[in-house]
Amino acid sequence: MAEYTLSRRRLLGLLGAAAAAPALAACGSSVGGGSSGSGGGQGGPVKIGLVIPQSGVYAALGTDMQRGWDLWLQQHGNRIGGREVTTVVADEGENPQSGVPAVQRVLQADQVDIVVGIVNSATALGAAPLMSESKKVLVVANAGAADITGKSRTPYVWRTSFQNAQVAAAAGPYLAQQDIPGGVFLIAPDYAAGTEVRAGFKAAYEAAGGRIAGEAAPPFGTTQDYQPFLSQIRQSGAGAVFCFFAGAEAVRFVQQYAQFGLKDSVPLYGSGFLTEGGVLTAQADAAVGVRTSLFYTDRLENPANRAFVDAYRGVYQATPTCYSVSTWDAAAVLDRALGSAAALDGDAVSAALGQVGAIDDSPRGSWTFDGQSPRQTMYLRTVEGVPGQLSNAVTADLGQKAQV
């Protein structure tokens, strides 16, 4: 969710240590055998680097991601594509200054065959040249920047999560159909992800006949008091609000929205991260009734999700999140790909990923790759329950959406 603008000079600084190290393309895997591994799931072991936040503001997301990964392996005999798996976990931290070197270490020092994870979009974008140089695949299980599988696309970087604008745009036509008096006020922080969300929602909402009542972009990471922006919302006459906030900002905004007296008169909508995971517990009563768009909720009624939720709760005594599911699905698509890949090098694995077809046993429901990023069903979710037992109930199926 963090700022992901990454200058060429900064990227070169982050990768500076690589100049003194052996070329990544020359690094073979001490476990999987690099490009010499045989395909069809009959080869030797595979070594996978799980690069996730274990410290910093995104550590909770990292916990959910590792749980999803570990649970998949536990349920599949610690094998992916018929290969025994060794997982090397590395701390991404909370920014590319820590995340890109973590990817570099698992590639060089640990000589992994494949990398999975990544929360920060700048880390994913900064890691892409490393993956291209090493000719190994990165499966992004969270970072949502469009450029990852858009204009900065490389055949070695795939994504099993979402694209920022994709999640927000899904709600646009739905809200336009509600014929909301006064239109919708749009608010998201002034950083790259917030910009993508505002643009994606606005384009989809206006194309469906909606009217934007006003917009605001609070300073990212520093805004503690949202009252000036809440006053703008009230003065705009908007009949609803669509927002994008995550983490501590999501907690503050939802609580202050209720305290300001808007909750009961101006319905609050947002991208699903507004009420996903631990923030929902912290928001308590203020979150009840908030509606969000996302590709997953633990309340989805399909056989795969019911089994997944039961197993996850049984092992971790916790409720799974979209972060858990994206990493579970990273294992699932790699299982399909490595089962048919001619080798473990990035060209072979990437080609196999392009042929996996529909992932029809995912907890989120059936989805497919479209441009190396998911085409998937989005859902409108409504927070229900009482503090300590809150959840995101499914309100509407918003249909299959590709990245914007």
C-alpha positions in Angstrom: 0.0 0.0 0.0 3.0 2.3 0.3 4.3 4.9 -2.1 6.0 3.2 -5.1 7.5 5.9 -7.1 11.1 4.7 -7.6 13.6 6.8 -9.5 16.3 5.2 -11.7 18.9 6.7 -9.4 17.3 5.2 -6.3 16.9 1.9 -8.0 20.6 1.8 -8.9 21.5 2.6 -5.3 19.4 -0.2 -4.0 21.0 -2.6 -6.4 24.5 -1.3 -5.9 25.7 -4.4 -4.0 24.9 -6.5 -7.1 27.9 -4.9 -9.0 30.3 -6.6 -6.6 28.5 -10.0 -6.7 28.4 -12.7 -9.4 25.9 -12.1 -12.1 22.5 -13.4 -11.1 22.1 -15.2 -14.4 25.0 -17.4 -13.5 23.5 -18.4 -10.2 22.2 -22.0 -10.2 19.9 -23.3 -7.5 21.5 -25.6 -5.0 18.2 -27.3 -4.5 16.1 -27.1 -7.6 18.9 -27.4 -10.1 18.1 -24.1 -11.9 17.3 -24.5 -15.6 18.4 -28.1 -15.6 15.4 -29.4 -13.7 13.1 -31.8 -15.5 9.5 -31.0 -16.1 6.2 -32.7 -15.6 6.5 -32.7 -11.9 9.1 -35.4 -12.0 12.2 -33.3 -11.3 14.0 -32.7 -8.1 13.2 -30.3 -5.3 12.3 -26.7 -5.7 13.6 -23.8 -3.5 11.2 -20.9 -3.1 11.9 -17.5 -1.5 8.9 -16.1 0.4 9.7 -12.4 0.7 7.1 -10.8 3.0 7.1 -8.1 5.7 8.1 -9.6 9.0 8.7 -6.2 10.6 7.4 -2.6 10.1 3.9 -1.4 9.4 3.0 -4.3 7.1 4.0 -7.1 9.4 0.4 -8.2 9.9 0.0 -8.6 6.2 3.1 -10.7 6.1 1.7 -12.9 8.8 -1.5 -13.5 6.8 0.5 -14.2 3.7 2.8 -16.7 5.3 -0.1 -18.5 6.9 -1.8 -18.9 3.5 1.5 -20.3 2.0 2.2 -22.6 4.8 -1.4 -24.0 4.9 -1.3 -24.8 1.2 2.0 -26.7 1.7 0.6 -28.5 4.8 -2.4 -29.7 2.8 -0.3 -30.8 -0.2 2.5 -32.8 1.4 4.9 -29.9 1.1 5.1 -30.5 -2.6 4.4 -28.1 -5.5 4.1 -29.6 -9.0 5.3 -32.9 -7.6 8.5 -31.3 -6.3 9.6 -31.2 -2.6 9.6 -27.6 -1.5 12.2 -25.8 0.6 10.8 -22.3 1.6 13.3 -19.6 2.5 11.5 -16.7 4.3 13.0 -13.2 4.0 11.9 -10.0 5.6 10.7 -7.5 3.0 10.3 -4.7 5.6 8.1 -1.8 4.7 9.9 -0.1 1.8 12.1 -0.9 -1.2 15.2 0.1 0.7 14.7 -3.2 2.6 12.6 -5.1 0.2 14.7 -5.1 -2.9 17.9 -6.2 -1.1 15.8 -9.0 0.5 14.9 -10.3 -3.0 18.5 -9.9 -4.0 19.6 -12.0 -1.1 17.3 -14.9 -1.7 18.3 -15.0 -5.4 22.1 -14.8 -4.7 22.8 -16.1 -1.3 20.0 -18.6 -1.0 19.9 -19.4 -4.8 16.1 -19.9 -4.9 14.4 -21.0 -8.0 11.3 -18.8 -7.6 10.3 -15.8 -5.5 6.8 -15.3 -4.0 5.3 -12.5 -1.9 5.9 -8.7 -1.9 3.5 -6.2 -0.3 5.2 -2.9 -1.4 4.7 -2.0 -5.1 8.0 -0.1 -5.2 9.7 -3.3 -4.1 8.0 -5.3 -6.8 9.0 -2.8 -9.5 12.6 -2.6 -8.1 12.8 -6.4 -8.0 11.7 -6.8 -11.6 15.2 -6.2 -13.1 16.7 -8.7 -10.7 14.2 -11.3 -11.9 14.9 -10.5 -15.5 18.7 -10.7 -15.0 18.4 -14.0 -13.1 15.8 -15.4 -15.5 13.6 -16.5 -12.6 9.9 -15.9 -11.8 8.4 -13.7 -9.2 4.8 -14.3 -8.2 3.5 -11.1 -6.5 0.9 -11.9 -3.9 -0.1 -8.4 -2.9 1.4 -5.3 -4.5 -1.2 -3.6 -6.6 0.5 -1.0 -8.8 -0.6 -1.1 -12.4 2.9 -0.9 -13.8 3.9 -4.3 -12.3 2.0 -6.1 -15.0 1.4 -3.0 -17.2 3.9 -0.7 -18.8 6.8 -2.1 -16.7 5.7 -5.7 -17.5 8.3 -8.4 -17.7 7.6 -12.1 -18.6 9.2 -13.0 -15.2 6.8 -11.2 -12.9 3.2 -12.5 -12.4 0.6 -11.5 -9.9 -2.1 -13.4 -8.0 -3.6 -10.5 -6.0 -5.2 -7.4 -7.6 -4.5 -4.1 -9.3 -5.4 -1.0 -7.3 -7.7 0.6 -9.9 -9.3 -2.8 -10.7 -10.7 -3.1 -7.1 -12.0 0.5 -7.0 -13.4 0.5 -10.6 -15.6 -2.5 -9.8 -17.7 -0.4 -7.5 -18.2 2.4 -10.0 -21.1 1.0 -12.1 -22.8 -0.4 -9.0 -22.9 3.1 -7.3 -24.0 4.7 -10.5 -27.0 2.4 -10.7 -28.0 3.5 -7.2 -28.8 6.9 -8.5 -27.3 8.6 -5.4 -28.7 12.2 -4.9 -25.8 14.6 -4.9 -23.4 12.2 -6.4 -20.3 10.6 -4.8 -17.4 12.3 -3.0 -14.1 10.6 -3.7 -11.2 10.6 -1.2 -7.9 8.8 -1.2 -4.4 9.7 0.0 -2.0 11.7 -2.1 0.4 8.9 -3.2 0.6 6.6 -6.1 -1.9 3.9 -5.0 -4.4 6.6 -4.0 -4.0 8.3 -7.4 -4.7 5.0 -9.2 -7.7 4.3 -7.0 -9.2 7.8 -7.6 -8.7 7.6 -11.4 -10.0 4.0 -11.6 -13.2 4.7 -9.7 -13.9 8.0 -11.3 -13.6 6.7 -14.8 -15.8 3.7 -14.2 -18.4 5.7 -12.2 -18.7 8.6 -14.6 -18.8 6.2 -17.6 -21.8 4.5 -16.0 -23.6 7.9 -15.5 -22.5 8.9 -12.0 -21.5 12.4 -10.9 -18.5 13.2 -8.7 -19.5 15.7 -6.0 -15.9 16.5 -5.0 -12.5 15.0 -4.5 -9.8 15.2 -1.8 -6.3 13.8 -1.4 -5.1 14.0 2.2 -1.4 13.9 2.8 -0.3 10.2 3.0 1.2 8.9 6.2 0.9 12.2 8.1 -2.8 13.0 8.4 -4.1 12.4 11.9 -7.2 14.6 11.8 -9.6 14.2 8.9 -12.0 16.8 10.1 -11.2 19.4 7.3 -11.9 16.7 4.7 -15.0 15.5 6.4 -16.2 19.1 6.4 -15.6 19.2 2.6 -17.7 16.0 2.3 -20.6 17.5 4.2 -20.5 20.8 2.3 -20.4 19.1 -1.0 -23.9 17.7 -0.6 -22.7 14.3 -1.7 -25.1 11.4 -1.1 -22.2 8.9 -0.6 -18.5 8.7 -0.2 -16.0 6.3 -1.9 -12.6 6.1 -0.3 -9.3 4.3 -0.2 -7.4 3.9 3.0 -5.5 1.0 4.6 -3.8 0.2 7.9 -3.8 2.8 10.6 -5.2 5.4 8.2 -8.3 3.1 7.6 -8.9 2.9 11.3 -8.6 6.7 11.8 -10.8 7.6 8.9 -13.6 5.2 9.6 -13.7 6.1 13.3 -13.6 9.9 12.6 -16.2 9.5 9.8 -18.6 8.1 12.4 -17.6 10.6 15.1 -18.2 13.5 12.7 -21.8 12.3 12.3 -21.6 11.3 8.6 -22.1 7.6 9.0 -25.9 7.6 9.3 -26.5 10.2 6.6 -23.8 9.7 4.0 -23.1 6.0 3.3 -19.4 5.1 3.2 -18.0 2.9 0.4 -14.4 2.0 -0.3 -11.8 -0.4 -1.7 -11.9 -3.6 0.4 -8.7 -2.9 2.3 -10.6 -0.3 4.3 -12.2 -3.1 6.4 -9.9 -6.1 5.8 -8.2 -8.0 8.5 -7.1 -6.5 11.7 -8.3 -3.0 10.9 -11.8 -4.2 11.2 -11.3 -5.2 14.8 -9.8 -1.8 15.6 -12.7 0.1 13.9 -15.3 -1.7 16.0 -18.8 -0.2 15.8 -17.7 2.6 13.5 -17.3 0.0 10.7 -20.7 -1.5 10.8 -22.6 -0.8 7.6 -19.4 0.2 5.6 -19.5 -1.3 2.1 -16.4 -2.2 0.1 -15.4 -3.9 -3.1 -12.8 -6.7 -3.1 -12.2 -10.1 -4.6 -12.5 -12.0 -1.4 -14.2 -12.3 2.0 -14.3 -15.3 4.3 -18.1 -15.2 4.0 -18.0 -16.4 0.3 -20.3 -19.4 -0.1 -18.4 -21.9 -2.3 -17.0 -25.3 -1.3 -13.4 -24.3 -1.7 -13.7 -21.3 0.6 -15.7 -23.2 3.2 -12.9 -25.8 3.4 -10.2 -23.1 3.3 -11.8 -21.1 6.1 -12.3 -24.1 8.3 -8.8 -25.3 7.8 -7.3 -21.9 8.4 -9.2 -21.3 11.6 -8.3 -24.8 12.8 -4.6 -24.2 12.4 -4.3 -20.5 13.2 -7.4 -19.7 15.3 -7.9 -16.7 13.1 -10.0 -15.6 10.1 -8.2 -15.6 6.6 -7.9 -12.4 4.6 -7.4 -11.5 1.0 -3.7 -11.5 1.7 -3.9 -15.1 2.9 -5.8 -16.1 -0.2 -3.5 -14.4 -2.7 -0.5 -16.3 -1.3 -2.5 -19.6 -1.1 -3.3 -19.1 -4.8 0.4 -18.3 -5.6 1.1 -21.8 -4.4 -1.8 -23.2 -6.4 -0.8 -21.7 -9.7 2.8 -22.7 -9.2 1.6 -26.2 -8.5 -0.1 -26.3 -11.9 2.8 -24.6 -13.7 5.6 -26.7 -12.2 3.6 -29.8 -12.9 4.0 -29.2 -16.6 7.0 -26.8 -16.9 10.0 -28.1 -19.0 12.4 -26.8 -16.4 12.7 -24.5 -13.4 14.2 -21.5 -15.2 12.0 -18.4 -15.6 11.3 -18.9 -19.3 9.9 -22.4 -18.7 8.0 -21.4 -15.6 6.6 -18.3 -17.2 5.4 -20.2 -20.2 3.7 -22.8 -18.0 2.0 -20.1 -15.9 0.5 -18.7 -19.2 -1.1 -22.1 -19.8 -2.6 -22.8 -16.4 -6.1 -21.7 -17.5 -8.9 -21.3 -14.9 -8.1 -21.6 -11.2 -11.4 -23.1 -10.5 -10.7 -24.3 -6.9 -9.7 -21.0 -5.4 -11.4 -19.8 -2.2 -12.1 -16.5 -4.0 -14.0 -18.3 -6.8 -12.8 -19.2 -10.3 -10.3 -16.8 -11.8 -7.8 -16.7 -14.7 -4.6 -14.8 -15.6 -5.2 -11.9 -18.0 -2.0 -10.1 -18.8 -0.1 -11.8 -15.9 -2.6 -10.4 -13.4 -6.0 -11.9 -12.3 -9.2 -11.5 -14.1 -11.5 -12.2 -11.1 -14.9 -11.7 -9.6 -15.3 -8.6 -7.4 -17.8 -8.5 -4.6 -19.5 -5.7 -2.8 -19.2 -6.5 0.9 -21.0 -5.0 3.9 -19.6 -5.0 7.5 -22.0 -6.9 9.8 -22.0 -8.1 13.4 -20.9 -6.7 16.7 -17.4 -5.7 17.9 -15.3 -8.8 18.2 -17.4 -10.7 15.7 -17.4 -8.3 12.7 -17.2 -9.7 9.1 -17.6 -8.6 5.5 -20.9 -10.1 4.3 -21.5 -10.5 0.5 -24.0 -7.8 -0.7 -23.6 -8.1 -4.4 -21.6 -9.9 -7.1 -19.9 -7.1 -9.2 -18.9 -9.5 -12.0 -15.6 -10.6 -13.5 -13.1 -7.7 -13.8 -9.7 -7.5 -15.5 -7.0 -5.1 -14.5 -7.8 -1.5 -15.6 
